[in-house]
Amino acid sequence: MDAFYASIEQRDRPELRGRPVIVGGTSDRGVVCAASYEARPFGVHSAMPTALARRLCPDAVFLRGSMSKYAAESKRIFAIFARYTPVVEGLSLDEAFLDLTGSARLLGLPRAVGERLRTEVRRETGLAVSVGIAPVKMVAKIASDQAKPDGLCEVPAGGVRAFLDPLPVARLWGVGPVAEARLLRAGFATVGDLARAQAAPVERALGGWGLDVARLARGEDLREVAAWRDPVSLSEENTFERDVRERAVLEAAILAHAEAVARRLRRSGLRARTVVLKLKLAGRVRAGPRGFPLLTRRTTLSEASDDGVALDAAARALLRAEPLRGPVRLLGVGVTNLVPAARGQLGLFDAGRGRRERLNRALDALADRYGARAVVRGAAATPTRAGLSLQHKHGEES
């Protein structure tokens, strides 16, 4: 989808059409989640700090946005995708892979299918979608970027190398700023340079992983479209509007996050064995978005749990064991080592757990009907967030 959140706001509010619209966190701590195409000539892009976006485009309309509205719109769009193939891999709320292998006889040639899909999305939602078509996933992804805004780009099987070769190496999956700098120092400026390289210089630049990158440069991507992927972790986090020293405030945020993660575990039919606490300290140590010290602490539970009280207790214990060197900018609670929820009978001494499970089921029912904030534990504080997310969150209702 093109500028998904901003496009929805422009569709629903005619007075915003033709104006630069920026959706995300609106405080100085905020992060841009979507920038309309009118805002982009000013240099505004997603993941940029809101404060910088304001300096670049002071006349833009800044909106906090509505996650429930965007998630509901995403469901409508994914329902359209499902008409074309059952093999749909959602990367985020606004992006997906569709596997059309073997569908030409039923649906027609891929380009015609892509154009028909774009037309249906536009007719039914009023939103633009850009489509990339290719024999492999990475190339289709790059092609969809090349097609923006509101276009279609097809790379035929025999044209993959011609399409990839002139692109900068940073366009390859997994090549971030550090890897890009190493490749440039080694003389690999374009994807074609890397595709034609011998193995030894690539390994010297990136180690053994470099050989995988070189295969991608040659268009060799064996990954299939995965319609169903089990989550390996769940998490909730927030950036505070002000740096926080008070442990009571941190513990209140931990409880709110633990309850949210637990609710998503129960909806997903999962329990977690490991609880993770994430803390980003306020004292910047270097420039850039990763310039703040990040602490990650984890603990393993005696038994897997989907209970917010248990997750909260484990995360608070991690906090209390941590001698914080300064105020906290960001806090997150996550879980991993996920297992299917037990369906058997409670043990002889599990009466307390049975009561908690009944309570949790009642709270889930209230949340489903009235919203996640309808009933909360008294000590839980609503955490402020730097911005919205485009991620699919397993177990989260729209």
C-alpha contacts under 8 A as a table, 3 or more apart, distances in Angstrom:
res1	aa1	res2	aa2	distance
1	M	4	F	5.49
1	M	94	D	5.27
1	M	95	E	6.35
1	M	127	L	7.68
1	M	128	A	6.19
1	M	129	V	4.31
1	M	130	S	6.15
2	D	7	S	7.15
2	D	127	L	7.89
2	D	128	A	5.93
2	D	129	V	5.74
2	D	130	S	6.74
2	D	148	K	7.04
2	D	149	P	6.21
2	D	150	D	6.91
3	A	6	A	5.56
3	A	7	S	5.66
3	A	34	A	5.57
3	A	35	A	6.01
3	A	36	S	5.55
3	A	37	Y	7.17
4	F	7	S	5.19
4	F	8	I	6.29
4	F	34	A	6.77
4	F	94	D	6.47
5	Y	8	I	5.28
5	Y	9	E	6.49
5	Y	23	V	6.59
5	Y	33	C	7.69
5	Y	34	A	5.80
5	Y	65	G	7.51
5	Y	70	Y	6.58
6	A	9	E	5.15
6	A	10	Q	6.24
6	A	21	V	6.05
6	A	22	I	6.41
6	A	23	V	5.99
6	A	34	A	5.76
6	A	35	A	6.02
6	A	36	S	5.38
7	S	10	Q	5.06
7	S	11	R	6.04
7	S	36	S	6.62
7	S	127	L	6.80
8	I	11	R	5.05
8	I	12	D	6.17
8	I	70	Y	7.65
8	I	127	L	7.18
9	E	12	D	5.18
9	E	13	R	5.88
9	E	16	L	7.51
10	Q	13	R	5.14
10	Q	14	P	6.01
10	Q	15	E	7.58
10	Q	16	L	5.16
10	Q	17	R	5.17
10	Q	21	V	7.89
11	R	14	P	6.31
11	R	17	R	7.40
11	R	126	G	6.89
11	R	127	L	7.59
13	R	16	L	5.75
13	R	17	R	7.40
14	P	17	R	5.43
16	L	19	R	5.43
16	L	20	P	7.77
16	L	21	V	7.17
16	L	61	V	7.95
18	G	38	E	6.64
19	R	38	E	6.01
19	R	39	A	7.68
19	R	60	A	7.07
19	R	61	V	7.59
20	P	35	A	7.47
20	P	36	S	5.85
20	P	37	Y	7.17
20	P	38	E	4.55
20	P	39	A	4.34
20	P	59	D	7.57
20	P	60	A	4.82
20	P	61	V	6.29
21	V	35	A	5.93
21	V	36	S	5.26
21	V	38	E	7.31
21	V	39	A	6.39
21	V	60	A	5.56
21	V	61	V	4.81
21	V	62	F	6.15
21	V	63	L	7.54
22	I	32	V	6.67
22	I	33	C	7.62
22	I	34	A	5.90
22	I	35	A	4.55
22	I	36	S	6.42
22	I	39	A	7.30
22	I	60	A	6.72
22	I	61	V	6.09
22	I	62	F	4.90
22	I	63	L	6.24
23	V	26	T	7.98
23	V	32	V	6.07
23	V	33	C	5.68
23	V	34	A	5.21
23	V	35	A	6.43
23	V	62	F	5.92
23	V	63	L	4.81
23	V	64	R	5.79
23	V	65	G	5.95
24	G	30	G	6.69
24	G	31	V	5.75
24	G	32	V	4.71
24	G	33	C	4.80
24	G	34	A	6.82
24	G	50	T	7.73
24	G	62	F	7.59
24	G	63	L	6.40
24	G	64	R	5.18
24	G	65	G	6.54
24	G	386	A	7.47
24	G	387	G	4.59
24	G	388	L	5.72
25	G	29	R	7.23
25	G	30	G	3.81
25	G	31	V	5.18
25	G	32	V	6.47
25	G	33	C	7.82
25	G	50	T	6.74
25	G	63	L	7.74
25	G	64	R	5.71
25	G	385	R	7.09
25	G	386	A	4.87
25	G	387	G	3.99
25	G	388	L	7.05
26	T	29	R	7.80
26	T	30	G	5.47
26	T	31	V	7.72
26	T	50	T	6.53
26	T	62	F	6.45
26	T	63	L	6.66
26	T	64	R	5.91
26	T	386	A	7.91
26	T	387	G	7.77
27	S	30	G	5.02
27	S	50	T	7.04
27	S	51	A	7.63
27	S	241	E	7.37
27	S	386	A	7.58
28	D	49	P	7.59
28	D	50	T	5.99
28	D	51	A	5.00
29	R	49	P	7.03
29	R	50	T	6.94
29	R	51	A	7.32
29	R	239	T	7.44
29	R	240	F	7.89
29	R	241	E	6.40
29	R	386	A	5.87
30	G	49	P	5.93
30	G	50	T	5.06
30	G	51	A	7.36
30	G	385	R	7.62
30	G	386	A	4.15
30	G	387	G	5.67
31	V	46	S	7.63
31	V	47	A	5.62
31	V	48	M	5.66
31	V	49	P	4.51
31	V	50	T	5.01
31	V	386	A	5.63
31	V	387	G	5.31
32	V	35	A	7.09
32	V	45	H	6.95
32	V	46	S	4.95
32	V	47	A	5.15
32	V	48	M	5.31
32	V	49	P	6.13
32	V	50	T	5.66
32	V	53	A	7.66
32	V	387	G	6.87
33	C	46	S	4.95
33	C	47	A	6.02
33	C	387	G	6.58
33	C	388	L	6.17
33	C	389	S	6.91
33	C	390	L	7.70
34	A	45	H	7.06
34	A	46	S	5.31
35	A	38	E	7.92
35	A	39	A	5.92
35	A	40	R	6.62
35	A	44	V	6.66
35	A	45	H	5.93
35	A	46	S	6.46
36	S	39	A	5.36
36	S	40	R	6.68
37	Y	40	R	5.18
37	Y	41	P	7.48
38	E	41	P	6.69
39	A	42	F	5.78
39	A	43	G	7.39
39	A	44	V	6.02
39	A	57	C	7.02
39	A	60	A	7.05
40	R	43	G	5.22
40	R	44	V	4.94
40	R	45	H	6.35
41	P	44	V	7.27
42	F	56	L	5.93
42	F	57	C	6.04
43	G	56	L	6.81
44	V	48	M	7.07
44	V	53	A	5.70
44	V	56	L	6.99
44	V	57	C	7.49
45	H	48	M	5.94
48	M	52	L	7.03
48	M	53	A	6.83
49	P	52	L	5.45
49	P	53	A	6.44
50	T	53	A	4.90
50	T	54	R	6.17
51	A	54	R	5.22
51	A	55	R	6.57
52	L	55	R	5.12
52	L	56	L	6.26
53	A	56	L	5.08
53	A	57	C	5.90
53	A	58	P	7.61
54	R	57	C	5.22
54	R	58	P	4.77
54	R	59	D	7.95
54	R	60	A	7.52
55	R	58	P	5.64
57	C	60	A	5.64
64	R	387	G	7.57
65	G	388	L	7.81
66	S	69	K	5.39
66	S	70	Y	6.44
67	M	70	Y	5.14
67	M	71	A	6.02
67	M	388	L	6.92
67	M	398	S	7.79
68	S	71	A	5.18
68	S	72	A	6.13
68	S	398	S	5.09
69	K	72	A	5.22
69	K	73	E	6.26
69	K	398	S	7.68
70	Y	73	E	5.08
70	Y	74	S	6.15
70	Y	93	L	7.93
71	A	74	S	4.96
71	A	75	K	6.37
71	A	93	L	6.70
71	A	398	S	5.32
72	A	75	K	5.17
72	A	76	R	6.60
72	A	398	S	5.76
73	E	76	R	5.16
73	E	77	I	6.42
73	E	125	T	7.89
74	S	77	I	5.12
74	S	78	F	6.13
74	S	93	L	5.56
74	S	94	D	6.42
75	K	78	F	5.14
75	K	79	A	6.13
76	R	79	A	5.16
76	R	80	I	6.64
76	R	125	T	7.94
77	I	80	I	5.15
77	I	81	F	6.48
77	I	121	V	6.66
77	I	125	T	7.73
78	F	81	F	4.86
78	F	82	A	6.25
79	A	82	A	5.11
79	A	83	R	6.85
80	I	83	R	5.42
80	I	84	Y	7.48
80	I	117	L	7.69
80	I	120	E	7.57
80	I	121	V	7.06
81	F	84	Y	5.68
81	F	85	T	6.90
81	F	88	V	7.23
81	F	98	L	7.47
81	F	117	L	7.52
82	A	85	T	5.28
82	A	86	P	5.49
82	A	87	V	7.75
82	A	88	V	6.95
83	R	86	P	7.56
84	Y	100	L	7.80
84	Y	107	L	7.72
85	T	88	V	6.81
85	T	98	L	6.80
85	T	99	D	6.81
85	T	100	L	6.59
86	P	227	A	7.48
87	V	98	L	5.99
87	V	99	D	5.61
87	V	225	V	6.82
87	V	226	A	7.00
87	V	227	A	4.92
88	V	96	A	6.62
88	V	97	F	5.72
88	V	98	L	4.71
88	V	99	D	6.68
88	V	225	V	7.00
88	V	226	A	7.10
88	V	227	A	4.92
89	E	96	A	5.40
89	E	97	F	5.07
89	E	98	L	6.57
89	E	225	V	5.95
89	E	226	A	5.38
89	E	227	A	4.64
89	E	228	W	7.05
90	G	93	L	7.20
90	G	95	E	6.13
90	G	96	A	4.25
90	G	97	F	6.48
90	G	227	A	7.73
90	G	392	H	7.69
91	L	94	D	7.72
91	L	95	E	5.45
91	L	96	A	5.24
91	L	97	F	7.50
91	L	391	Q	7.40
91	L	392	H	7.41
92	S	95	E	5.26
92	S	96	A	6.98
92	S	390	L	5.50
92	S	391	Q	4.54
92	S	392	H	5.17
93	L	390	L	5.32
93	L	391	Q	5.87
93	L	392	H	5.71
94	D	390	L	7.01
97	F	137	K	7.43
97	F	225	V	6.49
98	L	225	V	7.05
99	D	225	V	6.17
100	L	103	S	5.38
100	L	104	A	7.55
100	L	110	P	7.30
101	T	104	A	7.61
102	G	105	R	7.25
103	S	106	L	5.27
103	S	107	L	5.71
103	S	108	G	7.13
104	A	107	L	5.23
104	A	108	G	4.39
104	A	109	L	5.13
104	A	110	P	6.86
105	R	108	G	5.80
107	L	113	V	6.62
108	G	112	A	6.50
108	G	113	V	6.41
109	L	112	A	5.49
109	L	113	V	6.32
110	P	113	V	4.94
110	P	114	G	6.06
110	P	133	I	7.30
111	R	114	G	5.02
111	R	115	E	6.25
111	R	133	I	7.39
111	R	154	E	6.94
112	A	115	E	5.19
112	A	116	R	6.15
113	V	116	R	5.08
113	V	117	L	6.09
114	G	117	L	5.10
114	G	118	R	6.23
114	G	131	V	6.49
114	G	133	I	7.86
114	G	152	L	7.41
115	E	118	R	5.11
115	E	119	T	6.22
115	E	152	L	7.42
116	R	119	T	5.07
116	R	120	E	6.23
117	L	120	E	5.16
117	L	121	V	6.22
118	R	121	V	5.29
118	R	122	R	6.19
118	R	128	A	7.20
118	R	129	V	5.92
118	R	130	S	7.36
118	R	131	V	7.63
119	T	122	R	5.19
119	T	123	R	6.06
120	E	123	R	5.07
120	E	124	E	5.97
121	V	124	E	5.35
121	V	125	T	5.69
121	V	126	G	7.07
121	V	127	L	6.56
121	V	128	A	7.14
121	V	129	V	7.20
122	R	125	T	5.48
122	R	126	G	4.60
122	R	127	L	4.95
122	R	128	A	5.73
122	R	129	V	7.62
123	R	126	G	5.76
128	A	149	P	7.83
128	A	150	D	5.41
129	V	149	P	7.83
129	V	150	D	5.59
129	V	151	G	7.39
130	S	144	S	5.76
130	S	145	D	7.61
130	S	147	A	5.86
130	S	148	K	5.65
130	S	149	P	6.35
130	S	150	D	4.85
130	S	151	G	4.89
130	S	152	L	5.73
131	V	143	A	7.43
131	V	144	S	4.83
131	V	147	A	6.63
131	V	151	G	6.46
131	V	152	L	4.68
131	V	153	C	6.41
132	G	139	V	7.99
132	G	140	A	4.77
132	G	141	K	6.25
132	G	142	I	7.24
132	G	143	A	4.44
132	G	144	S	3.77
132	G	145	D	7.47
132	G	146	Q	7.93
132	G	147	A	6.83
132	G	152	L	5.83
132	G	153	C	4.96
132	G	154	E	5.82
132	G	155	V	7.83
133	I	139	V	7.86
133	I	140	A	4.96
133	I	143	A	6.72
133	I	144	S	7.46
133	I	152	L	7.85
133	I	153	C	6.31
133	I	154	E	4.53
133	I	155	V	6.00
133	I	156	P	7.91
134	A	137	K	7.14
134	A	139	V	5.87
134	A	140	A	4.71
134	A	143	A	7.63
134	A	154	E	6.08
134	A	155	V	4.91
134	A	156	P	6.06
134	A	157	A	6.90
134	A	160	V	7.86
135	P	139	V	7.48
135	P	140	A	7.36
135	P	155	V	7.64
135	P	156	P	7.03
135	P	157	A	5.75
136	V	139	V	5.70
136	V	140	A	6.30
136	V	219	G	7.38
136	V	220	E	7.67
136	V	221	D	5.90
136	V	222	L	7.37
136	V	223	R	7.80
137	K	140	A	5.14
137	K	141	K	6.21
137	K	221	D	6.85
137	K	223	R	7.10
137	K	224	E	7.51
137	K	225	V	7.52
138	M	141	K	5.10
138	M	142	I	6.35
138	M	172	L	7.79
138	M	173	W	7.08
138	M	216	L	7.78
138	M	219	G	7.93
138	M	221	D	6.87
139	V	142	I	5.13
139	V	143	A	5.99
139	V	155	V	7.70
139	V	160	V	7.43
139	V	164	L	7.82
139	V	219	G	7.16
140	A	143	A	4.96
140	A	144	S	6.16
140	A	154	E	7.93
140	A	155	V	7.63
141	K	144	S	5.23
141	K	145	D	6.54
142	I	145	D	5.11
142	I	146	Q	6.27
142	I	171	R	7.46
143	A	146	Q	4.93
143	A	147	A	6.17
143	A	152	L	7.97
143	A	153	C	5.52
143	A	154	E	6.89
143	A	155	V	7.25
144	S	147	A	5.00
144	S	148	K	6.64
144	S	152	L	6.86
144	S	153	C	6.39
145	D	148	K	5.48
146	Q	153	C	6.93
147	A	150	D	6.86
147	A	151	G	4.68
147	A	152	L	5.07
147	A	153	C	5.30
148	K	151	G	5.64
148	K	152	L	7.82
155	V	159	G	5.95
155	V	160	V	6.18
155	V	163	F	7.13
156	P	159	G	5.19
156	P	160	V	6.67
157	A	160	V	6.03
158	G	161	R	7.75
159	G	162	A	5.31
159	G	163	F	6.12
160	V	163	F	5.15
160	V	164	L	6.15
160	V	219	G	6.31
161	R	164	L	5.11
161	R	165	D	5.68
161	R	192	G	7.73
161	R	218	R	6.43
161	R	219	G	6.65
162	A	165	D	5.62
162	A	166	P	7.55
163	F	166	P	7.05
163	F	167	L	7.78
164	L	167	L	5.60
164	L	191	V	6.14
164	L	192	G	6.82
164	L	217	A	7.07
164	L	218	R	7.89
164	L	219	G	7.65
165	D	190	T	6.50
165	D	191	V	4.91
165	D	192	G	3.76
165	D	193	D	7.39
165	D	195	A	7.67
165	D	217	A	7.72
166	P	190	T	5.88
166	P	191	V	6.39
166	P	192	G	6.21
167	L	171	R	6.77
167	L	190	T	5.49
167	L	191	V	5.58
167	L	192	G	7.57
168	P	171	R	5.90
168	P	189	A	6.01
168	P	190	T	4.30
168	P	191	V	5.78
169	V	172	L	5.82
169	V	175	V	7.22
169	V	180	E	6.64
169	V	183	L	7.79
169	V	188	F	7.34
169	V	189	A	6.02
169	V	190	T	4.91
169	V	191	V	4.83
169	V	194	L	7.70
170	A	173	W	7.87
170	A	175	V	5.39
170	A	176	G	6.48
170	A	177	P	7.59
170	A	180	E	5.83
171	R	175	V	7.20
172	L	175	V	5.72
172	L	191	V	7.62
172	L	213	V	7.38
172	L	216	L	7.09
172	L	217	A	6.99
173	W	213	V	7.79
173	W	216	L	7.89
174	G	213	V	7.76
175	V	178	V	7.72
175	V	179	A	5.39
175	V	180	E	5.90
175	V	213	V	7.99
176	G	179	A	5.47
176	G	180	E	5.90
177	P	180	E	5.02
177	P	181	A	6.12
178	V	181	A	5.23
178	V	182	R	6.45
179	A	182	R	5.14
179	A	183	L	6.21
179	A	206	L	6.99
180	E	183	L	5.13
180	E	184	L	6.11
181	A	184	L	5.13
181	A	185	R	6.18
182	R	185	R	5.16
182	R	186	A	6.28
182	R	205	A	5.82
182	R	206	L	7.20
183	L	186	A	5.00
183	L	187	G	6.36
183	L	188	F	5.14
183	L	189	A	7.00
183	L	202	V	7.93
183	L	205	A	6.13
183	L	206	L	7.64
184	L	187	G	5.04
184	L	188	F	5.06
184	L	189	A	5.36
185	R	188	F	7.40
186	A	201	P	7.43
186	A	205	A	6.39
187	G	193	D	7.95
188	F	191	V	7.55
188	F	193	D	5.24
188	F	194	L	5.69
189	A	193	D	6.45
189	A	194	L	7.86
190	T	193	D	5.18
190	T	194	L	6.70
191	V	194	L	5.22
191	V	195	A	6.11
191	V	217	A	5.45
192	G	195	A	4.89
192	G	196	R	6.17
192	G	217	A	6.90
192	G	218	R	7.78
193	D	196	R	5.49
193	D	197	A	6.28
194	L	197	A	5.12
194	L	202	V	7.66
194	L	214	A	5.81
194	L	217	A	6.36
195	A	214	A	5.54
195	A	215	R	7.13
195	A	217	A	4.98
195	A	218	R	5.03
197	A	201	P	7.39
197	A	202	V	7.05
197	A	214	A	7.94
198	Q	201	P	6.36
198	Q	202	V	6.90
199	A	202	V	5.32
199	A	203	E	6.15
199	A	211	L	6.71
200	A	203	E	5.19
200	A	204	R	6.26
201	P	204	R	5.00
201	P	205	A	6.27
202	V	205	A	5.14
202	V	206	L	6.18
202	V	207	G	7.24
202	V	210	G	5.65
202	V	211	L	6.71
202	V	214	A	7.65
203	E	206	L	5.26
203	E	207	G	4.23
203	E	208	G	5.51
203	E	209	W	7.51
203	E	210	G	5.55
203	E	211	L	6.67
204	R	207	G	5.69
205	A	210	G	7.25
206	L	209	W	6.17
206	L	210	G	4.72
207	G	210	G	5.56
207	G	211	L	7.83
208	G	211	L	5.78
208	G	212	D	7.63
209	W	212	D	5.39
209	W	213	V	6.69
210	G	213	V	4.97
210	G	214	A	6.14
211	L	214	A	4.99
211	L	215	R	6.32
212	D	215	R	5.13
212	D	216	L	6.46
213	V	216	L	5.06
213	V	217	A	6.24
214	A	217	A	4.86
214	A	218	R	6.45
215	R	218	R	5.12
215	R	219	G	6.52
215	R	220	E	5.20
215	R	221	D	7.27
216	L	219	G	4.94
216	L	220	E	5.08
216	L	221	D	5.78
217	A	220	E	7.30
226	A	229	R	6.56
231	P	234	L	7.25
231	P	338	L	7.99
231	P	394	H	7.06
232	V	336	T	6.09
232	V	337	N	6.88
232	V	338	L	6.43
233	S	334	G	7.05
233	S	335	V	5.54
233	S	336	T	4.41
233	S	337	N	7.18
233	S	338	L	6.92
234	L	261	V	6.53
234	L	264	R	7.90
234	L	265	L	7.83
234	L	334	G	5.51
234	L	335	V	5.45
234	L	336	T	6.75
234	L	393	K	7.73
234	L	394	H	7.41
235	S	257	H	7.93
235	S	261	V	6.11
235	S	332	G	7.02
235	S	333	V	5.65
235	S	334	G	3.82
235	S	335	V	6.29
236	E	257	H	5.60
236	E	258	A	7.90
236	E	260	A	7.26
236	E	261	V	6.57
236	E	332	G	5.56
236	E	333	V	5.57
236	E	334	G	6.27
237	E	257	H	6.96
237	E	330	L	7.20
237	E	331	L	5.56
237	E	332	G	3.75
237	E	333	V	6.27
237	E	385	R	7.69
238	N	330	L	5.66
238	N	331	L	5.74
238	N	332	G	6.37
238	N	383	P	6.28
238	N	384	T	6.00
238	N	385	R	4.53
238	N	386	A	6.52
239	T	329	R	5.83
239	T	330	L	4.21
239	T	331	L	6.60
239	T	384	T	6.44
239	T	385	R	5.16
239	T	386	A	5.27
240	F	243	D	6.28
240	F	244	V	7.30
240	F	329	R	5.77
240	F	330	L	5.98
240	F	331	L	7.94
240	F	383	P	7.18
240	F	384	T	5.62
240	F	385	R	6.61
240	F	386	A	7.44
241	E	384	T	6.52
241	E	385	R	7.78
241	E	386	A	7.81
242	R	329	R	7.18
243	D	282	A	6.44
243	D	327	P	5.60
243	D	328	V	5.43
243	D	329	R	4.99
244	V	247	R	7.98
244	V	249	V	7.29
244	V	250	L	7.32
244	V	327	P	5.11
244	V	328	V	5.08
244	V	329	R	6.65
245	R	250	L	7.98
245	R	326	G	7.08
245	R	327	P	4.56
245	R	328	V	6.38
246	E	249	V	5.47
246	E	250	L	6.60
247	R	250	L	4.89
247	R	251	E	5.98
248	A	251	E	5.08
248	A	252	A	6.17
249	V	252	A	5.14
249	V	253	A	6.39
249	V	381	A	7.67
250	L	253	A	5.20
250	L	254	I	6.20
250	L	331	L	7.63
251	E	254	I	4.87
251	E	255	L	6.26
251	E	316	R	6.35
252	A	255	L	5.22
252	A	256	A	6.45
252	A	379	A	5.66
252	A	380	A	4.66
252	A	381	A	5.09
253	A	256	A	5.13
253	A	257	H	6.21
253	A	331	L	7.73
253	A	380	A	6.25
253	A	381	A	5.47
253	A	382	T	6.84
253	A	383	P	5.76
254	I	257	H	5.17
254	I	258	A	5.94
254	I	312	D	6.32
254	I	315	A	6.95
254	I	316	R	7.02
254	I	331	L	7.70
254	I	332	G	7.33
254	I	333	V	6.56
254	I	380	A	7.77
255	L	258	A	5.03
255	L	259	E	6.13
255	L	308	G	7.53
255	L	309	V	7.75
255	L	312	D	5.25
255	L	379	A	7.35
255	L	380	A	5.34
255	L	381	A	7.73
256	A	259	E	5.33
256	A	260	A	6.32
256	A	380	A	4.86
256	A	381	A	6.15
256	A	382	T	6.59
256	A	383	P	7.38
257	H	260	A	5.05
257	H	261	V	6.13
257	H	332	G	7.17
257	H	333	V	5.94
258	A	261	V	5.17
258	A	262	A	6.02
258	A	308	G	5.19
258	A	309	V	7.51
258	A	311	L	5.63
258	A	312	D	5.23
258	A	333	V	6.30
258	A	334	G	7.78
259	E	262	A	5.05
259	E	263	R	6.13
259	E	307	D	7.57
259	E	308	G	4.38
259	E	309	V	7.35
259	E	311	L	7.86
259	E	312	D	7.54
260	A	263	R	5.18
260	A	264	R	6.41
260	A	308	G	7.65
261	V	264	R	5.15
261	V	265	L	6.22
261	V	308	G	7.41
261	V	333	V	7.79
261	V	334	G	7.07
261	V	335	V	7.71
262	A	265	L	4.97
262	A	266	R	6.29
262	A	306	D	5.00
262	A	307	D	5.57
262	A	308	G	5.02
262	A	311	L	7.49
263	R	266	R	5.23
263	R	267	R	6.29
263	R	306	D	7.47
263	R	308	G	7.59
263	R	364	D	6.80
263	R	395	G	7.44
264	R	267	R	5.09
264	R	268	S	6.12
264	R	394	H	6.58
264	R	395	G	4.11
264	R	396	E	5.66
265	L	268	S	5.09
265	L	269	G	6.14
265	L	270	L	5.01
265	L	271	R	6.03
265	L	272	A	7.82
265	L	306	D	5.78
265	L	395	G	6.41
266	R	269	G	5.02
266	R	270	L	5.96
266	R	271	R	7.34
266	R	306	D	6.04
266	R	341	A	7.95
266	R	395	G	7.52
267	R	270	L	7.74
267	R	395	G	4.94
267	R	396	E	7.61
268	S	394	H	6.77
268	S	395	G	5.05
269	G	340	P	6.03
269	G	341	A	5.39
270	L	306	D	6.98
270	L	338	L	6.31
270	L	339	V	5.57
270	L	340	P	4.52
270	L	341	A	4.65
271	R	304	A	5.38
271	R	305	S	4.79
271	R	306	D	4.79
271	R	338	L	5.61
271	R	339	V	5.39
271	R	340	P	6.11
271	R	341	A	5.30
272	A	275	V	7.40
272	A	304	A	4.84
272	A	305	S	5.31
272	A	306	D	6.48
272	A	335	V	5.95
272	A	336	T	5.85
272	A	337	N	5.71
272	A	338	L	4.47
272	A	339	V	6.26
273	R	300	T	5.72
273	R	301	L	5.36
273	R	302	S	7.62
273	R	303	E	6.29
273	R	304	A	4.30
273	R	305	S	6.64
273	R	335	V	7.48
273	R	336	T	6.63
273	R	337	N	5.32
273	R	338	L	6.30
273	R	339	V	7.69
274	T	298	R	6.76
274	T	299	T	5.66
274	T	300	T	4.38
274	T	301	L	5.96
274	T	304	A	7.79
274	T	335	V	5.52
274	T	336	T	5.25
274	T	337	N	5.78
274	T	338	L	7.95
275	V	298	R	5.54
275	V	299	T	5.51
275	V	300	T	6.43
275	V	301	L	7.47
275	V	311	L	6.57
275	V	314	A	6.71
275	V	315	A	6.58
275	V	333	V	7.34
275	V	334	G	5.89
275	V	335	V	4.55
275	V	336	T	6.64
276	V	296	T	6.93
276	V	297	R	5.71
276	V	298	R	4.26
276	V	299	T	6.68
276	V	315	A	6.88
276	V	333	V	5.76
276	V	334	G	4.87
276	V	335	V	5.68
276	V	336	T	7.65
277	L	296	T	5.78
277	L	297	R	5.19
277	L	298	R	6.12
277	L	315	A	5.84
277	L	318	L	6.91
277	L	319	L	7.52
277	L	331	L	7.56
277	L	332	G	5.91
277	L	333	V	4.89
277	L	334	G	6.48
278	K	294	L	7.29
278	K	295	L	5.81
278	K	296	T	4.64
278	K	297	R	6.55
278	K	330	L	7.79
278	K	331	L	5.59
278	K	332	G	4.78
278	K	333	V	6.25
278	K	334	G	7.91
279	L	294	L	5.84
279	L	295	L	5.08
279	L	296	T	6.46
279	L	328	V	6.63
279	L	329	R	7.54
279	L	330	L	5.71
279	L	331	L	4.76
279	L	332	G	6.55
280	K	292	F	6.38
280	K	293	P	5.76
280	K	294	L	4.44
280	K	295	L	6.20
280	K	328	V	5.88
280	K	329	R	5.48
280	K	330	L	4.84
280	K	331	L	6.49
281	L	284	R	7.83
281	L	292	F	6.06
281	L	293	P	5.41
281	L	294	L	6.37
281	L	295	L	7.86
281	L	326	G	6.50
281	L	327	P	5.95
281	L	328	V	4.44
281	L	329	R	5.30
281	L	330	L	7.02
282	A	292	F	6.35
282	A	293	P	7.58
282	A	326	G	6.94
282	A	327	P	5.66
282	A	328	V	5.39
282	A	329	R	4.89
283	G	292	F	6.20
283	G	293	P	7.21
283	G	326	G	7.17
283	G	327	P	7.74
284	R	287	A	7.48
284	R	291	G	5.43
284	R	292	F	4.56
284	R	293	P	6.98
285	V	291	G	5.45
285	V	292	F	5.85
285	V	293	P	6.92
286	R	290	R	7.72
286	R	291	G	4.43
286	R	292	F	7.14
287	A	290	R	7.47
287	A	291	G	5.19
288	G	291	G	5.28
289	P	292	F	7.54
290	R	293	P	7.90
297	R	318	L	6.68
298	R	318	L	7.23
299	T	314	A	7.11
299	T	318	L	7.56
301	L	304	A	6.35
301	L	305	S	7.85
301	L	314	A	7.69
304	A	338	L	7.90
304	A	339	V	7.46
305	S	310	A	7.08
305	S	311	L	7.56
306	D	310	A	7.92
306	D	311	L	7.73
307	D	310	A	5.45
307	D	311	L	6.41
307	D	356	R	7.61
307	D	357	E	7.59
307	D	360	N	7.47
308	G	311	L	5.07
308	G	312	D	5.87
309	V	312	D	5.08
309	V	313	A	6.13
310	A	313	A	5.18
310	A	314	A	6.32
311	L	314	A	5.24
311	L	315	A	6.19
312	D	315	A	5.17
312	D	316	R	5.98
313	A	316	R	5.20
313	A	317	A	6.13
314	A	317	A	5.18
314	A	318	L	6.46
315	A	318	L	5.09
315	A	319	L	6.36
315	A	333	V	7.07
316	R	319	L	4.94
316	R	320	R	6.14
317	A	320	R	5.11
317	A	321	A	6.22
318	L	321	A	5.21
318	L	322	E	6.44
319	L	322	E	5.24
320	R	323	P	7.61
324	L	327	P	7.45
328	V	331	L	7.25
335	V	338	L	7.56
346	L	349	F	7.96
346	L	350	D	5.73
346	L	351	A	7.55
346	L	354	G	7.10
347	G	350	D	5.16
347	G	351	A	7.93
348	L	351	A	7.38
349	F	352	G	7.83
350	D	353	R	5.21
350	D	354	G	6.23
351	A	354	G	5.00
351	A	355	R	6.42
352	G	355	R	5.23
352	G	356	R	6.44
353	R	356	R	5.05
353	R	357	E	6.15
354	G	357	E	5.08
354	G	358	R	6.29
355	R	358	R	5.17
355	R	359	L	6.17
356	R	359	L	4.95
356	R	360	N	6.00
357	E	360	N	5.00
357	E	361	R	6.16
358	R	361	R	5.13
358	R	362	A	6.31
359	L	362	A	5.12
359	L	363	L	6.22
360	N	363	L	4.99
360	N	364	D	6.04
361	R	364	D	5.06
361	R	365	A	6.23
362	A	365	A	5.15
362	A	366	L	6.38
363	L	366	L	5.11
363	L	367	A	6.12
363	L	375	V	7.04
364	D	367	A	4.99
364	D	368	D	6.05
365	A	368	D	5.14
365	A	369	R	6.29
366	L	369	R	5.19
366	L	370	Y	5.75
366	L	371	G	7.19
366	L	372	A	7.94
366	L	374	A	6.92
366	L	375	V	7.27
367	A	370	Y	5.29
367	A	371	G	4.46
367	A	372	A	4.52
367	A	373	R	7.06
367	A	374	A	6.19
367	A	375	V	7.28
368	D	371	G	5.82
368	D	372	A	7.19
368	D	397	E	7.54
370	Y	373	R	7.89
370	Y	374	A	5.75
371	G	374	A	5.49
372	A	375	V	7.24
373	R	376	V	6.18
376	V	380	A	6.75
377	R	380	A	5.55
385	R	388	L	7.48
393	K	396	E	5.57
